[in-house]
Amino acid sequence: MTLAAADMSWETFLEQHYHFRAAMAQQPENYLIVNETRDIEAVHLLGKTAVIWNSQTATILNGDLKKMAALKDIGVKSMILAYNDIFRTGLGQLAAANGCDIGLTPWGKKVIDEMVRFGILLDLSHTGSKTANDAMDYMDETYPGVPYVYTHSVPAGFYKDEPNATPQGCYRTIPDDEALCAVKSGGYISPTFTEWMMDGIWPDNISPAQAADMIDYYVKLVGVDHVGIVTDDMFSPQLVVDFAKANADMYNDGGYMIDAFNKGATGNGELAKILAAITDDLWARGYSNEDLAKIYGGNKMRVFAQVSEGKPPEQFLQEYPQRLRLRQELEGKFFNR
């Protein structure tokens, strides 16, 4: 779940965190904040929903790197350096699409240093290509073996040959080479099923097969051990659509997003509605239950365990089958959802 984005401040981050936590406090039987990967397994037995915090901006630091320790204690598991626009850390995808990507800044490197120090995962979604590549180079050179990820990014290569594709494509997609670099670090890539980003298609209601196509594209590109699943589920995308249409100058994309909205591409493939059908589709394509267990959470848990808990991926992979069997046995005896 996202806490703060764009140019939001520390104070806004705390306010958002408070409101989410206050709502969860009204239903403690339904939610569990994830501190380690075993909490994710525990919710299956408890019949709860696991909540993992992500921040889509480094501006919440308010220029104070010491706040990274507090973010760790609050439970933030991943952070984005630059959300679409121009920031002290570097540039986001929208600014880069407009020809203004200066790359990772010295401040951006310091932010990465603190993220690695406190075990917060570097998320390169929304980040301009030069800034993202600079960040990946910096991670590889300075912190070899520490993974970084794209938590919700659409594959540009999948849509580039669509008959109705735009010349430049959607600025929120990533090229194959960036996906491959993240995977080489040990990270993962998750597509988002956000309809307006599906260049040349812009469906008014994304189908399970179209969502499965994105997953399958990434699996064929990087392998099943490095793909996740996610959705930009905003509960009600209409609020975002209305805001974007009323503030089009804030999205300097030549009208791309508004045009897609006007074509009906306003949804985001809510998993609660389509995950079962996605599963059927992937089974029909030959995916095994073991493959789906990796895509639906196992790959992310491996990376979270490595970055947040300091557990080597080899150790996690050795332990995970036994942990899975134990969970299934306990579910059979005590499951009470």
C-alpha positions as CSV (number, residue, x, y, z in Angstrom):
1,M,0.0,0.0,0.0
2,T,1.4,3.4,-1.0
3,L,2.1,6.1,1.6
4,A,2.9,9.4,-0.2
5,A,3.9,10.1,-3.8
6,A,5.1,12.8,-6.1
7,D,6.4,15.8,-4.0
8,M,4.7,15.0,-0.7
9,S,6.4,15.9,2.6
10,W,7.2,14.0,5.8
11,E,4.2,15.6,7.4
12,T,1.9,14.4,4.7
13,F,3.4,10.9,4.9
14,L,2.7,10.8,8.7
15,E,-0.8,12.0,8.2
16,Q,-1.6,9.4,5.6
17,H,0.0,6.7,7.7
18,Y,-2.1,7.8,10.7
19,H,-5.4,7.7,8.8
20,F,-4.7,4.2,7.4
21,R,-3.5,2.9,10.7
22,A,-6.6,4.4,12.5
23,A,-8.9,2.7,10.0
24,M,-7.1,-0.6,10.6
25,A,-7.3,-0.1,14.3
26,Q,-11.0,-0.3,14.0
27,Q,-10.7,-3.8,12.5
28,P,-7.6,-5.4,14.1
29,E,-9.0,-8.8,13.3
30,N,-8.7,-8.0,9.6
31,Y,-5.2,-6.5,9.1
32,L,-1.5,-7.3,9.9
33,I,1.4,-4.9,9.2
34,V,4.2,-6.9,7.7
35,N,7.5,-6.6,9.5
36,E,9.1,-9.8,8.1
37,T,8.1,-12.4,5.5
38,R,6.8,-14.8,8.1
39,D,4.0,-12.3,8.8
40,I,2.8,-12.8,5.2
41,E,2.6,-16.5,5.9
42,A,0.8,-15.8,9.2
43,V,-2.1,-14.0,7.7
44,H,-3.0,-17.1,5.7
45,L,-3.6,-18.8,9.0
46,L,-5.2,-15.9,10.8
47,G,-7.6,-15.0,7.9
48,K,-6.2,-11.4,7.8
49,T,-4.9,-9.1,5.1
50,A,-1.1,-8.4,5.1
51,V,-0.2,-4.7,4.6
52,I,3.2,-3.8,3.2
53,W,4.0,-0.1,3.0
54,N,5.6,1.5,0.0
55,S,6.5,5.1,-0.6
56,Q,6.5,6.5,-4.2
57,T,8.8,9.4,-3.4
58,A,11.9,10.3,-1.5
59,T,10.7,13.9,-0.8
60,I,9.1,12.6,2.4
61,L,12.6,12.7,3.9
62,N,12.3,16.5,3.9
63,G,16.0,16.6,3.1
64,D,16.9,14.7,6.3
65,L,18.5,11.3,5.6
66,K,18.2,10.3,9.3
67,K,14.4,9.9,8.6
68,M,15.2,6.7,6.8
69,A,15.6,5.0,10.1
70,A,12.1,6.0,11.1
71,L,10.7,4.8,7.8
72,K,12.3,1.4,8.5
73,D,10.7,1.3,11.9
74,I,7.3,2.3,10.6
75,G,7.6,-0.6,8.2
76,V,8.2,1.0,4.8
77,K,9.6,-1.8,2.6
78,S,10.3,0.0,-0.7
79,M,10.8,3.5,-2.0
80,I,10.8,5.2,-5.4
81,L,13.5,7.9,-6.0
82,A,11.6,10.1,-8.5
83,Y,7.9,10.0,-9.3
84,N,7.4,11.2,-12.9
85,D,8.7,14.7,-12.4
86,I,12.0,16.6,-11.6
87,F,13.3,15.9,-8.1
88,R,16.4,16.4,-6.0
89,T,17.2,12.7,-6.4
90,G,16.8,12.6,-10.2
91,L,14.0,12.6,-12.8
92,G,10.9,10.6,-13.2
93,Q,9.4,9.1,-16.4
94,L,7.2,12.0,-17.4
95,A,10.1,14.5,-17.2
96,A,12.3,12.1,-19.1
97,A,9.8,11.6,-21.8
98,N,9.9,15.4,-22.3
99,G,13.7,15.2,-22.9
100,C,14.8,16.3,-19.5
101,D,16.5,13.4,-17.8
102,I,19.7,14.5,-16.1
103,G,20.2,11.2,-14.4
104,L,20.9,10.2,-10.7
105,T,22.1,13.1,-8.6
106,P,24.6,13.1,-5.8
107,W,21.7,13.5,-3.4
108,G,20.0,10.5,-5.0
109,K,23.1,8.4,-4.3
110,K,23.0,9.4,-0.6
111,V,19.3,8.4,-0.5
112,I,20.2,5.0,-2.0
113,D,23.0,4.6,0.6
114,E,20.6,5.1,3.4
115,M,18.0,2.8,1.8
116,V,20.6,0.0,1.6
117,R,21.8,0.7,5.2
118,F,18.3,0.2,6.6
119,G,17.1,-2.5,4.3
120,I,14.5,-0.5,2.2
121,L,14.1,-1.8,-1.3
122,L,14.9,0.4,-4.3
123,D,11.9,0.6,-6.5
124,L,12.5,2.1,-10.0
125,S,9.0,2.3,-11.2
126,H,8.0,5.8,-12.3
127,T,11.8,6.6,-12.7
128,G,13.2,8.1,-15.9
129,S,15.5,5.8,-17.9
130,K,18.7,7.7,-17.4
131,T,18.1,8.1,-13.7
132,A,17.0,4.4,-13.4
133,N,20.1,3.2,-15.3
134,D,22.4,5.4,-13.2
135,A,20.8,4.1,-10.1
136,M,21.2,0.5,-11.2
137,D,24.9,1.1,-12.1
138,Y,25.4,2.7,-8.7
139,M,23.8,-0.2,-7.0
140,D,25.8,-2.8,-9.0
141,E,29.1,-1.0,-8.3
142,T,28.6,0.0,-4.7
143,Y,26.3,-2.7,-3.4
144,P,26.8,-5.8,-5.6
145,G,24.4,-8.5,-4.8
146,V,21.7,-6.2,-3.4
147,P,18.6,-6.4,-5.6
148,Y,16.4,-3.6,-6.9
149,V,13.0,-3.9,-8.5
150,Y,10.2,-2.5,-10.7
151,T,7.1,-3.0,-8.5
152,H,4.5,-1.8,-11.1
153,S,5.8,-1.2,-14.6
154,V,4.3,-2.1,-18.0
155,P,6.5,-3.8,-20.6
156,A,7.1,-1.4,-23.5
157,G,8.2,-4.3,-25.8
158,F,4.9,-6.0,-25.5
159,Y,2.9,-3.1,-27.0
160,K,5.4,-1.5,-29.5
161,D,4.1,-3.5,-32.5
162,E,0.4,-2.9,-31.8
163,P,-1.3,-1.5,-35.0
164,N,-2.6,1.5,-33.0
165,A,0.5,2.1,-30.9
166,T,1.7,5.7,-30.6
167,P,5.2,6.5,-32.0
168,Q,6.7,7.2,-28.6
169,G,4.6,4.7,-26.6
170,C,3.3,5.3,-23.1
171,Y,5.9,7.0,-20.9
172,R,5.0,4.7,-17.9
173,T,6.4,1.6,-19.6
174,I,9.9,0.3,-19.3
175,P,12.2,-1.2,-22.0
176,D,13.4,-4.8,-21.8
177,D,17.0,-3.9,-21.0
178,E,15.9,-2.2,-17.8
179,A,13.9,-5.2,-16.8
180,L,16.9,-7.5,-17.5
181,C,19.2,-5.3,-15.4
182,A,16.9,-5.5,-12.4
183,V,16.7,-9.2,-12.7
184,K,20.4,-9.5,-13.0
185,S,20.6,-7.9,-9.5
186,G,18.3,-10.6,-8.1
187,G,15.2,-8.4,-8.2
188,Y,11.8,-8.9,-9.8
189,I,9.5,-7.1,-12.2
190,S,5.8,-6.8,-11.7
191,P,3.4,-5.5,-14.5
192,T,0.6,-3.3,-13.5
193,F,-2.8,-3.8,-15.2
194,T,-3.5,-0.1,-15.5
195,E,-5.5,0.3,-18.7
196,W,-4.4,3.7,-19.9
197,M,-0.8,2.4,-20.0
198,M,-1.6,-0.3,-22.5
199,D,-0.4,1.6,-25.6
200,G,-2.4,1.0,-28.7
201,I,-5.1,-1.1,-26.9
202,W,-6.5,1.1,-24.1
203,P,-9.2,-1.4,-23.2
204,D,-12.3,-0.1,-21.4
205,N,-12.2,-3.2,-19.2
206,I,-8.9,-5.2,-19.2
207,S,-9.6,-8.9,-19.6
208,P,-7.9,-11.6,-17.6
209,A,-6.2,-12.8,-20.8
210,Q,-4.7,-9.4,-21.4
211,A,-3.4,-9.3,-17.8
212,A,-2.0,-12.8,-18.3
213,D,-0.3,-11.7,-21.5
214,M,1.7,-9.1,-19.5
215,I,2.8,-11.7,-17.0
216,D,3.7,-14.2,-19.7
217,Y,5.7,-11.6,-21.6
218,Y,7.9,-10.9,-18.6
219,V,8.3,-14.6,-17.7
220,K,9.5,-15.3,-21.2
221,L,11.9,-12.3,-21.0
222,V,13.4,-12.8,-17.5
223,G,12.2,-16.2,-16.2
224,V,9.6,-17.2,-13.8
225,D,11.8,-16.7,-10.7
226,H,11.8,-12.9,-11.3
227,V,8.2,-11.9,-12.0
228,G,5.6,-10.7,-9.6
229,I,2.0,-9.6,-9.8
230,V,0.5,-6.3,-8.7
231,T,-2.3,-3.9,-9.5
232,D,-2.5,-0.1,-9.2
233,D,-5.8,-0.7,-7.4
234,M,-7.1,2.7,-6.3
235,F,-10.4,1.3,-5.1
236,S,-12.2,3.9,-7.2
237,P,-10.1,5.2,-10.2
238,Q,-12.8,7.7,-10.9
239,L,-11.3,10.1,-8.4
240,V,-8.0,10.0,-10.3
241,V,-9.7,10.4,-13.7
242,D,-11.6,13.4,-12.5
243,F,-8.5,15.0,-10.9
244,A,-6.3,14.4,-14.0
245,K,-8.9,15.8,-16.3
246,A,-9.3,18.9,-14.1
247,N,-5.5,19.4,-13.8
248,A,-4.2,18.3,-17.2
249,D,-1.3,20.8,-17.0
250,M,0.1,18.7,-14.2
251,Y,0.5,15.7,-16.6
252,N,2.5,17.2,-19.4
253,D,2.2,14.2,-21.7
254,G,0.7,15.8,-24.7
255,G,-2.7,14.7,-23.6
256,Y,-1.8,11.0,-23.7
257,M,-3.4,9.9,-20.4
258,I,-6.6,12.0,-21.0
259,D,-7.0,10.6,-24.5
260,A,-6.7,7.1,-23.0
261,F,-9.3,8.0,-20.4
262,N,-11.6,9.3,-23.1
263,K,-11.3,5.9,-24.9
264,G,-12.6,4.3,-21.7
265,A,-9.2,3.1,-20.3
266,T,-9.9,4.2,-16.8
267,G,-9.6,1.0,-14.8
268,N,-6.7,-0.9,-13.2
269,G,-7.5,-4.6,-13.3
270,E,-8.5,-5.0,-9.7
271,L,-7.1,-8.4,-8.7
272,A,-10.2,-9.2,-6.5
273,K,-12.2,-9.2,-9.7
274,I,-9.9,-11.0,-12.2
275,L,-7.2,-13.0,-10.3
276,A,-9.1,-16.3,-10.4
277,A,-9.6,-16.0,-14.2
278,I,-5.9,-14.9,-14.7
279,T,-5.0,-18.1,-12.8
280,D,-7.2,-20.2,-15.1
281,D,-5.6,-18.6,-18.1
282,L,-2.0,-19.2,-16.9
283,W,-2.8,-22.8,-16.1
284,A,-4.1,-23.2,-19.7
285,R,-0.7,-21.8,-20.9
286,G,1.1,-24.5,-19.0
287,Y,2.1,-22.7,-15.8
288,S,2.3,-25.0,-12.8
289,N,1.2,-24.3,-9.3
290,E,4.8,-23.9,-8.3
291,D,5.2,-21.3,-11.0
292,L,2.2,-19.4,-9.8
293,A,3.3,-19.6,-6.2
294,K,6.5,-17.7,-7.3
295,I,4.6,-15.1,-9.3
296,Y,1.9,-14.6,-6.8
297,G,4.2,-13.8,-3.9
298,G,7.2,-16.2,-3.5
299,N,9.6,-14.1,-5.6
300,K,8.7,-10.9,-3.7
301,M,9.1,-12.7,-0.4
302,R,12.6,-13.9,-1.4
303,V,13.7,-10.3,-2.3
304,F,12.0,-8.8,0.8
305,A,13.7,-11.4,3.0
306,Q,17.1,-10.6,1.4
307,V,16.8,-6.8,1.6
308,S,14.8,-6.3,4.8
309,E,15.9,-9.3,6.9
310,G,19.4,-9.9,5.5
311,K,18.5,-13.5,4.6
312,P,20.6,-14.8,1.6
313,P,18.3,-15.9,-1.3
314,E,19.7,-19.4,-1.2
315,Q,18.7,-19.8,2.4
316,F,15.2,-18.5,1.7
317,L,14.8,-20.9,-1.2
318,Q,16.0,-23.8,0.9
319,E,13.6,-23.0,3.7
320,Y,10.6,-22.0,1.7
321,P,9.3,-25.4,0.6
322,Q,9.3,-26.6,4.3
323,R,7.6,-23.3,5.4
324,L,5.0,-23.8,2.7
325,R,4.2,-27.4,3.7
326,L,4.0,-26.4,7.3
327,R,1.5,-23.6,6.5
328,Q,-0.6,-25.9,4.5
329,E,-0.7,-28.4,7.3
330,L,-1.7,-25.7,9.8
331,E,-4.3,-24.4,7.4
332,G,-5.8,-27.8,7.2
333,K,-6.1,-28.1,11.0
334,F,-6.9,-24.5,12.1
335,F,-8.0,-22.5,9.1
336,N,-11.1,-20.5,10.2
337,R,-11.7,-17.7,7.8
